[in-house]
Amino acid sequence: MMFFTHNEMLGSIVGYISFGPFGAMYGKVIGKSIDNFFNSSQTLPRYLSKEVKNCRRNQASNININAAFFDSLFSVMGLILKSCLLSRKNELRQLQLIMDHMKLSSELRLDAINQFYNGQSSSFVMNSSLIELIKICGRRTNPIKIFVEILLQSVYKDGKYVNQGINKIKEISAFLNISTDEFEQTKSLVASYNEHLAKNKNSYKYELENAYNILGLEKGTNKSELRKKYKQLMNQHHPDKLTAKGFPKEFGVIATEKTQEIKNAYDLINKNLR
């Protein structure tokens, strides 16, 4: 299994950008320690879940899922944001928001930045990265769907999607065998989640409309359809199930927020249907 390289150089760059020449020297030391950390045969990366460390039978498979998912996510994100034609400042702002949302450690932030810029290099082949992700995930479709959700979140800016980014992610979703309907539903779910955070929630009508959007349902849905959709979405996003399948624990933060959002939407619609 291949882990991330050039951390010492990356540490210098990040340190210089943040704190000038002295920061570069400090960053180089941090980068070197990260290289030693990943090169140690006795220590696994921090983003591996406790379940992976404690379950020898599934260890190799789960480690591969973690590494492949992390690598692909941030490298493909780098390529997508480059296609959005944003300024470098705004690119990094979007990346920062994702890393903050996932509550990544300082070590993993450096790794994420490394992969992000790898995705923007002329040598990066996106399809190869996606094929590797498909091979590692096998029949487990939930990681693929979460992968697309996070990419959609990365191109949601100032209350709307960046069109170039959406077009690219739509292309990626098709490559990952996600149907057009599934993509549109996921796109709607991510947008509704962001709107829920940004808008004033004093209007019950707005709350109810947003709840239907979050669950991808039309008004007039009966209780049976509501329960079916609720169970489907909860199964897809439940953090415990994702972690048990070898999902990085950092992605559990996003999954936990989504499950709470889904539950709130379900409760509101269910109450309205009584």
Rosetta silent file (secondary structure, phi, psi, omega in degrees, C-alpha in Angstrom):
SEQUENCE: MMFFTHNEMLGSIVGYISFGPFGAMYGKVIGKSIDNFFNSSQTLPRYLSKEVKNCRRNQASNININAAFFDSLFSVMGLILKSCLLSRKNELRQLQLIMDHMKLSSELRLDAINQFYNGQSSSFVMNSSLIELIKICGRRTNPIKIFVEILLQSVYKDGKYVNQGINKIKEISAFLNISTDEFEQTKSLVASYNEHLAKNKNSYKYELENAYNILGLEKGTNKSELRKKYKQLMNQHHPDKLTAKGFPKEFGVIATEKTQEIKNAYDLINKNLR
SCORE:     score description
SCORE:     0.000 S_00000001
   1 L     0.000  136.538 -177.648    0.000    0.000    0.000 S_00000001
   2 L  -102.783  127.439  175.523    1.313    3.430   -0.925 S_00000001
   3 L   -99.616 -176.194 -172.793    0.964    6.345    1.478 S_00000001
   4 L   -77.962  147.177 -178.275    1.561   10.035    0.792 S_00000001
   5 L  -121.147  176.778  177.663    5.029   11.366   -0.031 S_00000001
   6 L    61.824   26.369 -179.654    6.851   14.713   -0.143 S_00000001
   7 H   -66.484  -31.589 -179.783    5.398   15.741    3.231 S_00000001
   8 H   -64.690  -44.260  178.530    8.633   17.418    4.237 S_00000001
   9 H   -66.186  -41.859  179.909    8.521   19.680    1.195 S_00000001
  10 H   -62.608  -40.298  177.982    4.809   20.316    1.681 S_00000001
  11 H   -59.844  -39.464  178.560    5.369   21.244    5.300 S_00000001
  12 H   -63.715  -43.896 -178.783    7.898   23.836    4.224 S_00000001
  13 H   -63.608  -49.651 -179.528    5.506   25.340    1.683 S_00000001
  14 H   -61.739  -42.669  178.961    2.565   25.478    4.083 S_00000001
  15 H   -61.828  -39.530 -179.318    4.760   26.875    6.840 S_00000001
  16 H   -67.093  -44.448 -179.967    6.139   29.564    4.560 S_00000001
  17 H   -59.917  -39.078 -175.263    2.674   30.606    3.347 S_00000001
  18 H   -81.280  -42.869 -169.048    1.427   30.822    6.923 S_00000001
  19 H  -131.010    7.342  179.307    4.380   32.221    8.857 S_00000001
  20 L    83.096 -163.940 -175.069    7.153   33.215    6.422 S_00000001
  21 H   -55.325  -41.691  179.256   10.747   31.830    6.347 S_00000001
  22 H   -66.445  -35.458  176.916   10.746   30.739   10.013 S_00000001
  23 H   -64.771  -33.623  179.126    7.441   28.992    9.397 S_00000001
  24 H   -63.888  -42.063  179.004    9.051   27.157    6.484 S_00000001
  25 H   -65.127  -42.369  179.972   11.752   25.730    8.738 S_00000001
  26 H   -65.217  -43.150  179.794    9.166   24.706   11.322 S_00000001
  27 H   -62.372  -34.664  179.199    6.933   23.237    8.648 S_00000001
  28 H   -63.900  -39.538  178.059    9.832   21.195    7.312 S_00000001
  29 H   -63.716  -43.875  178.732   10.313   19.614   10.727 S_00000001
  30 H   -61.889  -44.520 -179.588    6.597   18.785   10.894 S_00000001
  31 H   -60.754  -39.702  179.818    6.704   17.351    7.389 S_00000001
  32 H   -65.592  -39.611 -179.982    9.660   15.149    8.258 S_00000001
  33 H   -66.366  -34.056  178.260    7.908   13.813   11.337 S_00000001
  34 H   -68.490  -40.279  175.775    4.871   12.981    9.203 S_00000001
  35 H   -58.149  -44.899  179.288    7.098   11.114    6.731 S_00000001
  36 H   -62.940  -37.898 -179.383    8.525    9.107    9.627 S_00000001
  37 H   -61.512  -47.500 -177.378    5.009    8.482   10.905 S_00000001
  38 H   -75.453  -24.666 -179.477    3.790    7.047    7.615 S_00000001
  39 H   -83.225  -10.546 -178.993    6.990    5.079    6.972 S_00000001
  40 L   -70.361  128.415  179.511    6.780    3.307   10.335 S_00000001
  41 L   -79.874  -10.155 -176.605    5.828   -0.332    9.910 S_00000001
  42 L   -94.832  -12.406 -172.335    4.580   -0.413   13.508 S_00000001
  43 L  -124.753  134.596  176.263    2.025    2.396   13.251 S_00000001
  44 L   -92.047  153.924  176.997   -1.110    2.754   11.146 S_00000001
  45 L   -55.836  148.421 -175.223   -2.340    6.169    9.874 S_00000001
  46 L   -65.972  -24.589 -176.372   -4.492    8.043   12.356 S_00000001
  47 L   -77.720   -2.111  175.130   -7.446    8.189   10.033 S_00000001
  48 L   -76.354  134.571 -176.459   -7.888    4.424   10.320 S_00000001
  49 L   -70.686  162.063  177.718  -10.815    3.614   12.594 S_00000001
  50 H   -61.770  -33.124 -179.969  -10.487    1.661   15.847 S_00000001
  51 H   -62.205  -37.480 -179.678  -12.501   -1.111   14.243 S_00000001
  52 H   -65.372  -42.723 -177.668   -9.821   -1.514   11.580 S_00000001
  53 H   -67.593  -32.293 -173.388   -7.059   -1.725   14.173 S_00000001
  54 H   -92.842   -9.933 -176.115   -8.943   -4.239   16.312 S_00000001
  55 L  -115.177   93.548 -175.604  -10.238   -6.544   13.585 S_00000001
  56 H   -64.498  -33.050 -176.298   -7.360   -8.477   12.015 S_00000001
  57 H   -60.702  -39.659 -177.475   -9.576  -10.463    9.696 S_00000001
  58 H  -103.346    9.711 -170.558  -10.737   -7.353    7.813 S_00000001
  59 H   -59.422  -52.363 -175.383   -7.641   -5.248    8.404 S_00000001
  60 H   -61.844  -43.511 -179.215   -6.103   -5.294    4.930 S_00000001
  61 H   -63.348  -45.206 -177.120   -9.399   -4.648    3.153 S_00000001
  62 H   -68.960  -37.452  177.289  -10.398   -1.800    5.438 S_00000001
  63 H   -61.213  -41.609  179.755   -6.994   -0.108    5.306 S_00000001
  64 H   -63.131  -39.521  178.054   -7.215   -0.115    1.530 S_00000001
  65 H   -61.813  -47.189 -179.709  -10.675    1.482    1.640 S_00000001
  66 H   -56.676  -53.868 -175.288   -9.417    4.233    3.949 S_00000001
  67 H   -65.922  -45.983 -178.357   -6.345    5.074    1.883 S_00000001
  68 H   -63.867  -41.352 -179.595   -8.027    4.788   -1.520 S_00000001
  69 H   -64.403  -48.450 -177.628  -11.002    6.863   -0.404 S_00000001
  70 H   -61.981  -48.105 -179.631   -8.871    9.601    1.139 S_00000001
  71 H   -59.629  -51.253 -176.460   -6.480    9.780   -1.827 S_00000001
  72 H   -63.864  -43.424 -176.540   -9.225    9.803   -4.442 S_00000001
  73 H   -56.683  -53.191 -173.465  -11.450   12.263   -2.612 S_00000001
  74 H   -79.897  -28.689  176.336   -8.953   15.082   -2.283 S_00000001
  75 H   -71.728  -43.808  177.275   -7.146   14.552   -5.580 S_00000001
  76 H   -66.032  -36.813  176.552  -10.419   14.489   -7.536 S_00000001
  77 H   -60.330  -40.303  177.921  -11.603   17.484   -5.503 S_00000001
  78 H   -61.013  -44.112  178.917   -8.485   19.352   -6.598 S_00000001
  79 H   -63.734  -43.300 -178.629   -9.232   18.610  -10.254 S_00000001
  80 H   -63.788  -47.465 -178.435  -12.883   19.642   -9.896 S_00000001
  81 H   -66.834  -28.976  174.531  -12.150   22.942   -8.171 S_00000001
  82 H   -65.258  -38.064  179.546   -9.527   23.695  -10.816 S_00000001
  83 H   -69.605  -19.876 -179.671  -12.239   23.236  -13.469 S_00000001
  84 L   -74.962  -10.821  178.844  -14.424   25.756  -11.587 S_00000001
  85 L    59.314   35.664  175.893  -11.978   28.518  -12.564 S_00000001
  86 L   -81.207  162.386  172.697  -11.999   29.974   -9.055 S_00000001
  87 L   -68.424  158.608  179.849   -9.185   32.108   -7.738 S_00000001
  88 H   -58.462  -37.148  179.639   -6.532   30.233   -5.779 S_00000001
  89 H   -61.009  -45.207 -178.982   -7.802   31.926   -2.621 S_00000001
  90 H   -71.923  -32.698  174.234  -11.357   30.675   -3.195 S_00000001
  91 H   -58.500  -49.471 -178.120  -10.126   27.187   -4.116 S_00000001
  92 H   -68.117  -30.020  177.523   -8.308   26.924   -0.823 S_00000001
  93 H   -65.435  -43.501  178.444  -11.287   28.350    1.031 S_00000001
  94 H   -63.665  -41.803  177.406  -13.504   25.555   -0.305 S_00000001
  95 H   -62.228  -43.122 -179.716  -10.863   22.977    0.635 S_00000001
  96 H   -61.135  -40.758  179.864  -10.559   24.514    4.096 S_00000001
  97 H   -62.407  -40.850  178.680  -14.319   24.290    4.641 S_00000001
  98 H   -66.124  -44.945 -178.701  -14.302   20.573    3.827 S_00000001
  99 H   -65.047  -39.079  177.301  -11.328   19.886    6.098 S_00000001
 100 H   -64.551  -42.979 -178.888  -12.934   21.880    8.927 S_00000001
 101 H   -60.858  -37.798 -178.670  -16.214   20.039    8.442 S_00000001
 102 H   -84.886   -7.166 -179.456  -14.421   16.704    8.680 S_00000001
 103 L    54.796   48.297  179.684  -12.388   17.908   11.682 S_00000001
 104 L   -70.697  145.417  175.229   -9.140   16.633   10.172 S_00000001
 105 L   -71.325  167.598 -179.739   -6.010   16.636   12.304 S_00000001
 106 H   -60.779  -36.799  179.191   -3.053   18.813   11.276 S_00000001
 107 H   -64.237  -45.276 -178.047   -1.293   15.748    9.856 S_00000001
 108 H   -71.044  -28.209  175.746   -4.255   14.776    7.719 S_00000001
 109 H   -63.412  -40.588  177.712   -4.728   18.351    6.537 S_00000001
 110 H   -64.150  -40.763  177.916   -1.234   18.247    5.083 S_00000001
 111 H   -64.428  -41.986  179.793   -2.032   14.948    3.405 S_00000001
 112 H   -62.754  -43.427  178.952   -5.298   16.348    2.039 S_00000001
 113 H   -63.914  -40.507  177.953   -3.512   19.412    0.632 S_00000001
 114 H   -58.653  -49.062  179.554   -0.873   17.169   -0.917 S_00000001
 115 H   -67.195  -35.275  179.146   -3.523   15.078   -2.667 S_00000001
 116 H   -59.041  -48.148  179.632   -5.470   18.216   -3.639 S_00000001
 117 H   -73.535  -27.818  174.007   -2.506   19.633   -5.548 S_00000001
 118 H   -61.260  -39.487  179.280   -1.717   16.200   -6.966 S_00000001
 119 H   -68.064  -21.364 -179.980   -5.169   16.267   -8.546 S_00000001
 120 L   -93.207   -3.767  179.629   -4.412   19.603  -10.171 S_00000001
 121 L   -78.844  155.013 -178.168   -1.163   18.440  -11.759 S_00000001
 122 L   -67.804  -18.673 -177.895   -1.020   17.578  -15.459 S_00000001
 123 L   -86.042   -8.633 -177.235    0.089   14.033  -14.609 S_00000001
 124 L   -74.835  128.778  178.023   -3.044   13.182  -12.633 S_00000001
 125 L  -110.789  103.635 -173.284   -5.335   10.667  -14.371 S_00000001
 126 H   -60.926  -45.223 -176.625   -8.777   10.937  -12.780 S_00000001
 127 H   -60.487  -35.502  178.371  -10.256    7.762  -14.276 S_00000001
 128 H   -64.180  -40.954  178.389   -7.414    5.648  -12.889 S_00000001
 129 H   -64.272  -41.329 -179.083   -8.074    7.022   -9.416 S_00000001
 130 H   -70.376  -37.440  177.931  -11.805    6.330   -9.731 S_00000001
 131 H   -63.162  -40.970  178.182  -11.246    2.802  -11.044 S_00000001
 132 H   -62.667  -40.677  178.503   -9.041    2.064   -8.035 S_00000001
 133 H   -63.177  -43.027  179.233  -11.768    3.368   -5.725 S_00000001
 134 H   -62.251  -43.088 -179.826  -14.375    1.160   -7.429 S_00000001
 135 H   -62.170  -43.948 -177.386  -12.139   -1.899   -7.110 S_00000001
 136 H   -68.087  -41.994 -176.727  -11.497   -1.286   -3.412 S_00000001
 137 H   -75.412  -26.435  179.211  -15.137   -0.590   -2.525 S_00000001
 138 L    58.624 -125.820 -178.355  -16.446   -3.563   -4.508 S_00000001
 139 L   -84.476   -3.647 -179.864  -20.169   -3.984   -3.901 S_00000001
 140 L   -77.604  101.223 -174.988  -20.185   -1.434   -1.091 S_00000001
 141 L   -85.489  -22.461 -177.933  -22.027    1.457   -2.726 S_00000001
 142 H   -58.529  -44.778  177.533  -22.408    3.671    0.345 S_00000001
 143 H   -58.950  -36.396  179.033  -18.777    4.900    0.290 S_00000001
 144 H   -64.587  -42.041 -179.072  -19.224    5.844   -3.382 S_00000001
 145 H   -67.764  -40.936  177.350  -22.365    7.842   -2.612 S_00000001
 146 H   -64.907  -37.493  176.650  -20.720    9.642    0.309 S_00000001
 147 H   -54.139  -48.814 -179.547  -17.754   10.343   -1.981 S_00000001
 148 H   -67.300  -38.307  178.595  -20.062   12.174   -4.408 S_00000001
 149 H   -58.807  -44.939 -177.795  -21.813   14.025   -1.560 S_00000001
 150 H   -67.871  -37.584  176.560  -18.544   15.475   -0.291 S_00000001
 151 H   -62.902  -40.787  177.526  -17.522   16.498   -3.823 S_00000001
 152 H   -63.079  -40.571  178.358  -20.865   18.279   -4.214 S_00000001
 153 H   -60.672  -34.762 -176.611  -20.296   20.050   -0.905 S_00000001
 154 H   -69.315  -22.029 -179.232  -16.921   21.278   -2.188 S_00000001
 155 L  -107.908   13.399  175.007  -18.515   23.138   -5.142 S_00000001
 156 E   -92.619  111.929 -172.108  -21.361   24.674   -3.125 S_00000001
 157 E  -137.635  131.640  176.867  -20.371   28.316   -2.767 S_00000001
 158 L    54.336   43.417  174.377  -22.258   31.456   -1.699 S_00000001
 159 L    81.763   10.004  178.912  -25.630   29.729   -1.591 S_00000001
 160 E  -158.147  166.013  177.446  -25.406   27.910   -4.931 S_00000001
 161 E   -82.008  148.621  171.458  -23.449   25.346   -6.895 S_00000001
 162 L   -83.531  120.404 -171.399  -20.623   26.331   -9.223 S_00000001
 163 H   -56.429  -43.828 -178.738  -21.870   25.147  -12.627 S_00000001
 164 H   -61.187  -37.420  179.639  -18.517   23.918  -13.941 S_00000001
 165 H   -67.929  -41.236  179.152  -18.077   21.834  -10.813 S_00000001
 166 H   -62.269  -43.173  179.409  -21.542   20.304  -11.077 S_00000001
 167 H   -60.262  -40.675 -179.253  -20.918   19.290  -14.691 S_00000001
 168 H   -68.808  -42.156 -178.966  -17.674   17.588  -13.719 S_00000001
 169 H   -68.563  -33.117  176.282  -19.215   15.758  -10.748 S_00000001
 170 H   -62.895  -41.297  176.801  -22.110   14.622  -12.911 S_00000001
 171 H   -63.266  -42.616  178.775  -19.582   13.096  -15.285 S_00000001
 172 H   -64.475  -42.551 -179.751  -17.798   11.426  -12.354 S_00000001
 173 H   -60.468  -41.782  178.208  -21.081   10.071  -10.961 S_00000001
 174 H   -62.906  -39.812  178.559  -21.917    8.441  -14.288 S_00000001
 175 H   -63.613  -33.199 -179.690  -18.462    6.840  -14.314 S_00000001
 176 L   -87.683   11.709  176.892  -19.159    5.501  -10.809 S_00000001
 177 L    65.478   30.795  173.346  -22.447    3.966  -12.008 S_00000001
 178 L   -93.397  125.648 -176.675  -24.632    6.416  -10.107 S_00000001
 179 L   -67.217  161.814  178.597  -27.880    6.991  -11.989 S_00000001
 180 H   -60.543  -40.959  179.491  -29.041   10.447  -13.043 S_00000001
 181 H   -63.721  -43.385  178.545  -31.954   10.244  -10.589 S_00000001
 182 H   -63.072  -41.081  179.809  -29.633    9.297   -7.713 S_00000001
 183 H   -63.222  -47.141 -178.875  -27.282   12.126   -8.617 S_00000001
 184 H   -63.541  -37.103  178.256  -30.070   14.706   -8.744 S_00000001
 185 H   -65.997  -43.376  179.217  -31.435   13.476   -5.415 S_00000001
 186 H   -65.374  -40.930  177.677  -28.004   13.701   -3.781 S_00000001
 187 H   -59.823  -43.512  178.490  -27.472   17.138   -5.286 S_00000001
 188 H   -65.981  -40.141 -179.448  -30.816   18.266   -3.855 S_00000001
 189 H   -62.715  -45.395 -179.294  -30.011   16.774   -0.446 S_00000001
 190 H   -65.182  -42.403  179.561  -26.678   18.611   -0.182 S_00000001
 191 H   -64.385  -42.462 -179.976  -28.229   21.904   -1.317 S_00000001
 192 H   -63.918  -38.831  178.241  -31.113   21.538    1.150 S_00000001
 193 H   -60.652  -44.477 -179.853  -28.670   20.792    3.955 S_00000001
 194 H   -68.442  -38.639  177.558  -26.762   23.995    3.199 S_00000001
 195 H   -64.878  -37.267  179.058  -29.939   26.033    2.898 S_00000001
 196 H   -61.883  -36.831  179.692  -31.087   24.676    6.229 S_00000001
 197 H   -74.531  -32.963 -170.069  -27.902   25.951    7.836 S_00000001
 198 H   -89.383  -30.026 -171.134  -27.967   29.335    6.126 S_00000001
 199 L   -95.632  158.880  175.672  -31.600   30.480    6.281 S_00000001
 200 L   -71.474  129.354 -174.448  -33.801   31.713    9.085 S_00000001
 201 L   -97.862   30.420 -178.592  -36.000   28.838   10.216 S_00000001
 202 L   -76.489  -19.214 -176.284  -38.935   30.868   11.531 S_00000001
 203 L   -91.862  117.523  178.298  -41.210   29.747    8.687 S_00000001
 204 H   -64.490  -37.107  179.378  -42.910   26.388    9.249 S_00000001
 205 H   -60.898  -44.074  179.026  -43.790   26.266    5.541 S_00000001
 206 H   -63.572  -42.639  179.795  -40.137   26.644    4.596 S_00000001
 207 H   -57.746  -45.157 -176.450  -39.153   23.963    7.112 S_00000001
 208 H   -68.248  -43.808  177.978  -41.657   21.493    5.661 S_00000001
 209 H   -61.092  -42.046 -179.511  -40.674   22.150    2.050 S_00000001
 210 H   -66.793  -35.150  178.479  -37.030   21.760    2.952 S_00000001
 211 H   -62.237  -43.343  177.692  -37.747   18.488    4.767 S_00000001
 212 H   -62.490  -40.244  179.465  -39.270   17.014    1.611 S_00000001
 213 H   -64.791  -40.925 -179.431  -36.222   18.156   -0.378 S_00000001
 214 H   -60.931  -39.380 -178.762  -33.801   16.620    2.123 S_00000001
 215 H   -88.060   -4.550 -179.890  -35.510   13.228    1.792 S_00000001
 216 L    68.235   36.938 -177.012  -35.936   13.586   -1.968 S_00000001
 217 L  -117.723  157.303  175.986  -39.714   13.226   -1.729 S_00000001
 218 L   -97.176  153.311  174.882  -42.682   14.989   -3.309 S_00000001
 219 L   -63.092  142.573 -176.603  -45.552   16.447   -1.327 S_00000001
 220 L   100.251   -2.874  176.619  -48.375   13.961   -1.073 S_00000001
 221 L   -62.152  135.418  178.390  -46.050   11.084   -0.158 S_00000001
 222 L   -84.539  173.150 -174.882  -47.796    8.550    2.072 S_00000001
 223 H   -65.287  -33.538 -179.881  -46.382    7.172    5.325 S_00000001
 224 H   -64.843  -45.015  178.149  -45.277    3.909    3.769 S_00000001
 225 H   -66.430  -37.480  178.793  -43.163    5.692    1.141 S_00000001
 226 H   -61.388  -48.175 -179.527  -41.858    8.051    3.808 S_00000001
 227 H   -63.675  -40.045 -179.862  -40.651    5.214    6.042 S_00000001
 228 H   -61.803  -46.165  179.607  -39.066    3.381    3.098 S_00000001
 229 H   -67.189  -39.078  179.117  -37.078    6.464    2.025 S_00000001
 230 H   -60.992  -47.635  179.877  -36.123    7.241    5.611 S_00000001
 231 H   -63.311  -39.102  179.598  -34.715    3.751    6.196 S_00000001
 232 H   -62.131  -47.681 -178.295  -32.848    3.869    2.890 S_00000001
 233 H   -69.765  -38.309  178.638  -31.144    7.194    3.656 S_00000001
 234 H   -65.747  -38.575  177.915  -30.364    6.269    7.269 S_00000001
 235 H   -65.252  -36.667 -179.005  -28.772    3.017    6.140 S_00000001
 236 H   -69.705  -35.793 -171.663  -26.675    4.917    3.612 S_00000001
 237 H  -107.871   -5.411 -173.779  -25.416    7.536    6.068 S_00000001
 238 L   -59.279  120.670 -174.721  -25.369    5.814    9.457 S_00000001
 239 H   -61.113  -36.977 -179.359  -21.879    6.523   10.912 S_00000001
 240 H   -65.387  -41.203  179.685  -21.594    3.226   12.830 S_00000001
 241 H   -67.721  -38.850  179.269  -22.311    1.157    9.740 S_00000001
 242 H   -65.289  -43.922  179.910  -19.858    3.182    7.645 S_00000001
 243 H   -64.192  -40.204  179.737  -17.098    2.833   10.233 S_00000001
 244 H   -63.715  -25.191  179.737  -17.720   -0.907   10.548 S_00000001
 245 L   -88.899    6.855  177.488  -17.197   -1.198    6.795 S_00000001
 246 L    95.563   12.576  179.549  -13.770    0.384    7.049 S_00000001
 247 L   -71.897  139.782  176.994  -14.796    3.980    6.419 S_00000001
 248 L   -57.196  137.982 -175.816  -12.390    6.616    7.815 S_00000001
 249 H   -63.672  -26.361  179.376  -13.676    7.907   11.152 S_00000001
 250 H   -62.436  -30.876  179.380  -13.291   11.513    9.950 S_00000001
 251 H   -76.267  -15.083  176.034  -16.086   10.930    7.443 S_00000001
 252 H   -65.414  -26.659  177.818  -18.287    9.816   10.301 S_00000001
 253 H   -61.152  -47.098  179.258  -18.557   13.473   11.348 S_00000001
 254 H   -66.202  -42.551 -179.145  -20.337   14.304    8.115 S_00000001
 255 H   -61.194  -40.356  179.472  -22.432   11.142    8.296 S_00000001
 256 H   -62.364  -43.164  178.930  -23.581   11.989   11.846 S_00000001
 257 H   -64.821  -40.738 -179.602  -24.727   15.445   10.780 S_00000001
 258 H   -66.134  -41.355 -179.619  -26.549   14.040    7.765 S_00000001
 259 H   -64.547  -36.334  177.755  -28.364   11.367    9.792 S_00000001
 260 H   -66.497  -39.766  178.137  -29.550   14.019   12.253 S_00000001
 261 H   -64.815  -42.761  179.282  -30.759   16.156    9.355 S_00000001
 262 H   -63.860  -43.232  179.945  -32.561   13.169    7.815 S_00000001
 263 H   -63.536  -43.448  179.264  -34.178   12.274   11.149 S_00000001
 264 H   -61.808  -41.931  179.510  -35.365   15.852   11.715 S_00000001
 265 H   -64.311  -43.661  179.148  -36.859   15.963    8.210 S_00000001
 266 H   -60.950  -47.077 -178.338  -38.590   12.614    8.732 S_00000001
 267 H   -60.388  -40.479 -178.067  -40.047   13.652   12.091 S_00000001
 268 H   -67.631  -45.411  179.722  -41.414   16.898   10.664 S_00000001
 269 H   -66.729  -42.667 -179.556  -43.084   15.253    7.658 S_00000001
 270 H   -60.950  -40.611  178.157  -44.411   12.372    9.757 S_00000001
 271 H   -64.728  -38.655 -179.154  -45.942   14.826   12.222 S_00000001
 272 H   -69.718  -26.919 -177.923  -47.552   16.744    9.353 S_00000001
 273 H   -81.977  -10.979 -178.005  -49.082   13.534    7.910 S_00000001
 274 L   -68.007    0.000    0.000  -50.925   12.643   11.148 S_00000001
